[in-house]
Amino acid sequence: MENSEGEKTGESNPAPQTQQLCRFFSQGRHCNFGKKCRFMHIRDDAKAHENKTVRTPSQSDAAPSHSQVPSGPTNISRAAPAAGRRPCRYFISGHCTMEDRCRFWHPPQFLPVNDQPVPGDHARPVQRMRPVPYLNILQEVKLCDLTEDVTRRLRDTEIKQLEKRFPKDKLIIQERSDGMVTYYRVTVEATDPDWPFDLKEIDIMVSFPDNYPQEIFTLDIPLDQNLPPVMARHVQQASCEWLQAKHATNQLLGKVELLFRSFLRWLDRTLERLFTEGARQLKKDIDIEKAGLQFIPYQELQATLSEKSEDAEEDASDERKVKKTEGERTLEGVHEGPGCDDRHQQQQEEEEEEEEEEEEEETSHLVENIKISGPHRGTEVKLLGLRLGENTATVVAQKITVCLQCNRCKITAELTLTGRTPCTAECEKCSASIKAVFRPSMLHHYSDVLGYLDIYNAVPADLVLQDCELSVGCISCSQEGPMQNISYGQTKEFNCEHCHSKLSILAESTKFQYIQPRANKTGQSACAVHYKSIRDPAVQKGKPLPGQGTCKHYKQSHRWLRFPCCGRTYPCDMCHDEDQDHPMELATRMICGYCAKEQPYGNGKPCISCGSMMTRGTHTSHWEGGLGCRNKVKMSRNDRHKYANTSKTVSRKAGGEKK
């Protein structure tokens, strides 16, 4: 019996050691054989736990005291898988979809750093401590858990990851002269296999402050590389905006995060778009330089203004000193009566006031020269929605046709104006004299002002763009050519007469804006002539048209139609035929009578700006000879067609066919 029992125990004990493990099930993968598999279905961590917990009878007899300690094997079994396998980053972040099938280690909880097991104190119950963030794996920490030690370790972790990520040939570490700041210059390559540019890498320079990640790291794009400065500034500006937005989002969520790795992923995804936008800006600057123009940012204008004002102040102070010395010499050399001191003081005060006025005039003159390129007075003519082609540099109006409305009788008249040549006409109804002068301005990619109008006894109503003559400058050859027959809302394309480059221009509508004159400081004598109060233009965006766009023919149509045959606007086709002698073509654009928004023609549709219905449409509840409402459910009960044929008898045969 003993031998048989010994044989049974001998056969049962070595079985788990001789039989091999299923490599699919042990790695956390799915085994297709299931229970029919001839290998053992045991996890690696479960096997290690069994090997640690299974003991022979001799070991239990030799050390009976250790069998009463239940916490020793569990602690060892928890630590054993961590040494052999990496922890699952998805389980650490909160959730792992593989669960038990995951081949990475799922730790039950993170033990505090200072909570190490004491060898002689196994019977003491383990206290549940608040988990400390695992800095070697986690990339973010809550603000409530953030301390100086945690901040320092997070910063060190970021720097170590940066040094490990980039090889030595792509990483340059520099320190400032005082040794307080360390700069890391790295080379970032594009990972897109379909990269369209010849330049595949970009150098960035970062420095991490002492309280990082509470503050974002500083980023700079060095200019000593093959990247053009315009593209480098664009990439740096977009990167700084992304970092600030990401940091602000983390502050709202109550956490801090290591941003360098996230920034590298974002830069890799958006580097092509940033290069494309920067290349467009570079091409635009090159074209502007070829055209002989120069775009100066507002910050540079402010800097030049401050420098000139400082120089003017220094010159004025030197002049004051010279005048004072001359006055002292004259006082010493000339001896007058007892009232000479008072007279000299008055003279000095008057001289100081005159100097201050001269300084103010000089500074105002400097401001005008910097901020205002031309005489901004009168009525400004602006083309809204202006789009110039790539090869189109400048546009200057040689001759324009303007519709003016008389101030007395509100009759509209047309005047053809050329550059700086005054034009005089009389109103057909009240015989009032109307005067107008046009001062052209240069249109380009950064300005949409066509020019300025000086009008007397009238207000502008519309610009007939189809009758205007423009002069267009080409970027390729720097030559100018004429352009005519331009329509609103349609792109006008033609080729340059000299280099045959493609030129184009598009304008959606025209806006008239009266500019108030500046106050004069010369005194009341200059304001002796009082002119009549100048009215605003007849058509202003955001305000209703005269009579809300109606006419004597159609009282329910609140719009003006722009006819392509002449390029002029009229309330209806009858008004067009009464004023013009050519056959009418169907209108392609219209102006809302409630907000004066010019838009493509649409019948029965609301305005795209204010949402008002410009026509009555089919919003009626009566029959109106079949042109109105035909639905008997929505028809008014006062209309006799609503109940027509309701009492008509229907035969059984017709009723069956309907069914």
C-alpha positions, 0 to 999 in steps of 0.5 A: 500500500505504501509503495502504491501510494508512493508511486501515485504521489511520484506520478502526480507531482512531476506532471506540472514540470514535465508537461509544456505550457501552451505558448499562446495561452501563456502570452495572453493570446487566444488558443484555438484548441481550447480544452482539447489543447495538449499543452497546459493552459497556465499563465506565467505569473500563475505558474510562478505563484504556484512554484513559490507556494507549493512546498515539500513535506520536508520543508514544512517540517523544517520550517513550521514557523514560516507557514503562518505568514500569509503576506510573504508569498503574496508580496513575492508573487506580485514582484516576480512578474514585474521583473520579467514583463513590462507593465501594461500602459493601457491598464496604468492609464485606466483601462485595458481592453485585453483584460486577462488576455493581455501579455503585459503585467497588470499591477494591482496597485502602485506602492508608495516609494517609502513603503518598503516591506520590513523583514521582521515585521510581517504580522503588522497589517499593511496600511492603505496609503494614497498612491503616488504617481509613477513618474517613470511611466505616467506623463501627467500628474494632478495639480493637487499631487504636485510638489517640488520633488514631483516637479523636479522628477518630472523635469528630469524625466523629460530631459532623460527622455529627450536625451534617449530619443535623439542620437548624439549627432542630432542633439546639441546641448549648450549652456548659457554663459551664467550656467543657469539655462541649458538649451537643447538643439535637436533635429526633427525629421519628417516621418511621412513617406510621401513628403513633398519638400526637398527639406526633410528636417528642421532644427528646434531649440528648447529649454526647460525652466526650473518649475517645468511642467508648471510652465511650458518650455521655451521654443525657438527655431534657429535661423542658421539652417536651410529653412527660410526665415519667413517659414521659420517664424511661421513654424515658431509662431504656430508651435508657441500657440499650440503649446499655450493652448495645450497648457491652458487646457491642462490647467482647466482640467486640473493637471500638468503634463509632459508636453515635449513628446506630445509636441513632437507628435503634433509637429510631425503631423502638421509639419507639412501644413506649416511648411505649405503655409510658410511657403505661400507667405514666402512666395507672396513676399517675393512677389511683393518685392518684385513689384517694388512694394514693401510690407512693413509690420505695425510693430516696426512702424511703432519702433520707427515712430518712437525713435523719430520722436526721441530724436525730435525731443533731443533736437528740441532740448538742444535748441532750448539750451542754446536759446537760454544761453543766448538770453542770459548773455543778452540779459547780462549785456543789456541793463534796462528799467525795473520792469525788464525781468517781467518782460523777459519772463513773458517772452520766455514763456511765449517761446516755450509755448511756440516750441511745444506747438511746433513739436506737436505739429512735427510729431503729428506729421510723423504719425501721418506720414507713417500711418496714412499713405495718402490723403484720407478725406472725402468719401472712401470707395472700397471694393468688398471681397476683392481677390487678386490673382497670383500674378496681379500686383496692383490695380489703379482706376483710370476712369470710373462711373458713379451713380450720385443721388441729389440731396434735394430731390433724390434723383439719381444721376451718373457721372464719369470721373477721371483721375483728379479732374473735377466734373460739374453737372446739373440735376434734371429735376431741380437744376441743382449743381452737382460737383465731384472729384475722384482721387484714385488709390492703388489696389493691391493684396493688402489694400482694397480702397479704390480711391476717394470722392469729393462730392458737393450737393450729392451722395454716392449710390452705386459704382458701375464697375462694368464701365470703369477702366482699370490699369493692372500691373503684372508681377512677372514683367512689372508692366501695366495693361488696361482692363474693362468690362468687370462684373460683380461676383465674376472673376475677370481673367485675361493675359498680360500683353507683354509676358502673357501671364495670367491676370485675374480680379474679383470683386463682390460689391462696393462700399462707400464710407464718408470720412469725417474731416479732422479738427483744425488747431489754427483757430476760429478764423479757419472755420469761418465758412460753414458748409451744409451737413453732409449726408451719409451715402445712399447705400450703406451695408447694414442699413435699408435701401431707399424705400426698402428697395421697393418701386412704384411697380412692385410694392412687395419686392424689397430688393434691387436687381443688378442687370448684366447688360449694363451693370446697373441696379434697378428695383425691377425690369420695368424701371430698367426699361424706362431708364435704358434704351437697350434690351434687358437681360435677366439679373444675376445679382441682387441687393437686399432692401433691408440690409443692402447686402449684395448677393447672387440672385435667388427667387423666394429665398431669404437674405444670406445676411439678415435672413429677411424675405425680399419677396412675398413668394408663395406665402399666401393662403388663397387660391389666386387663380391657381398661382397661390395656395393649392393645398386645401389644408393650408388654404384660408377658410374664407376662400371658396376653393377650400370646400369645392367638390367636398359634397360631390357624390362618388360612384362605387366603381370610382371609389373602388378604383381609388382604394 
